[in-house]
Amino acid sequence: MSAERTMFFSFGYDHHHEINGRVFGHDTVVKITAPDPRAVMFAVFGREWCTSYNEVPNFARAKGYPVVRVAIEFADAESSS
């Protein structure tokens, strides 16, 4: 089993997702801790996201954007449906 690592992901202005009543868009940063965080991101959001980071991006800190954790269990449920 691979070691887990944490990555952060942002969305572009044209990327809008609503999952279980939670809206993910250009003003949201997603935090994923998993052996392959990018694979989880693709499983949950497909190809509609912008960039990955190893830490919370500076623009998100400066603007006070929320950082939302996406659980692996949620990603597994999304990819199997």
C-alpha positions as CSV (number, residue, x, y, z in Angstrom):
1,M,0.0,0.0,0.0
2,S,1.3,3.5,-0.9
3,A,1.9,6.1,1.7
4,E,-0.8,8.8,1.8
5,R,-0.1,12.3,0.8
6,T,-2.2,15.5,0.8
7,M,-2.8,17.7,-2.2
8,F,-5.0,20.7,-2.8
9,F,-7.0,21.4,-6.0
10,S,-8.6,24.5,-7.4
11,F,-11.3,25.1,-10.1
12,G,-11.5,27.5,-13.0
13,Y,-14.3,30.1,-13.3
14,D,-16.2,27.9,-15.7
15,H,-16.1,24.8,-13.4
16,H,-19.1,24.4,-11.2
17,H,-20.0,21.2,-9.3
18,E,-22.8,20.5,-6.8
19,I,-22.4,17.4,-4.8
20,N,-24.8,16.5,-1.9
21,G,-25.8,20.2,-1.6
22,R,-22.2,21.4,-1.5
23,V,-21.1,23.8,-4.3
24,F,-17.6,23.5,-5.6
25,G,-16.4,26.3,-7.9
26,H,-13.6,28.9,-8.5
27,D,-13.8,30.1,-5.0
28,T,-13.3,26.7,-3.4
29,V,-10.1,24.7,-2.7
30,V,-10.4,20.9,-2.3
31,K,-8.1,19.0,0.1
32,I,-7.5,15.3,-0.6
33,T,-5.4,12.9,1.5
34,A,-4.9,9.6,-0.3
35,P,-2.2,7.4,-1.9
36,D,-3.1,9.1,-5.2
37,P,-5.0,12.4,-4.6
38,R,-5.1,13.2,-8.3
39,A,-6.9,9.9,-9.0
40,V,-9.5,10.8,-6.3
41,M,-10.0,14.2,-7.8
42,F,-10.6,12.7,-11.3
43,A,-13.0,10.1,-9.8
44,V,-15.1,12.8,-8.1
45,F,-14.9,15.8,-10.4
46,G,-13.8,14.3,-13.8
47,R,-11.7,16.6,-15.9
48,E,-13.4,19.8,-14.8
49,W,-10.9,21.3,-12.3
50,C,-7.9,23.6,-12.7
51,T,-4.7,23.0,-10.9
52,S,-3.1,20.8,-8.1
53,Y,-0.9,22.2,-5.3
54,N,1.2,20.7,-2.5
55,E,-0.1,23.3,-0.1
56,V,-3.0,25.7,0.2
57,P,-2.5,28.2,-2.7
58,N,-1.6,31.7,-1.7
59,F,-4.6,33.2,-3.6
60,A,-7.0,31.1,-1.6
61,R,-5.4,32.2,1.7
62,A,-5.5,35.9,0.6
63,K,-9.1,35.7,-0.4
64,G,-10.3,33.5,2.5
65,Y,-11.6,30.7,0.2
66,P,-12.8,27.7,2.1
67,V,-10.7,24.5,2.0
68,V,-13.0,21.5,1.7
69,R,-11.8,18.0,2.5
70,V,-13.0,15.3,0.1
71,A,-13.0,11.8,1.7
72,I,-11.8,8.7,-0.2
73,E,-15.0,6.9,0.7
74,F,-17.0,9.6,-1.0
75,A,-14.7,9.3,-4.1
76,D,-15.1,5.6,-4.2
77,A,-18.9,5.9,-4.0
78,E,-18.9,8.5,-6.9
79,S,-16.7,6.4,-9.2
80,S,-18.7,3.3,-8.7
81,S,-22.1,4.9,-9.6
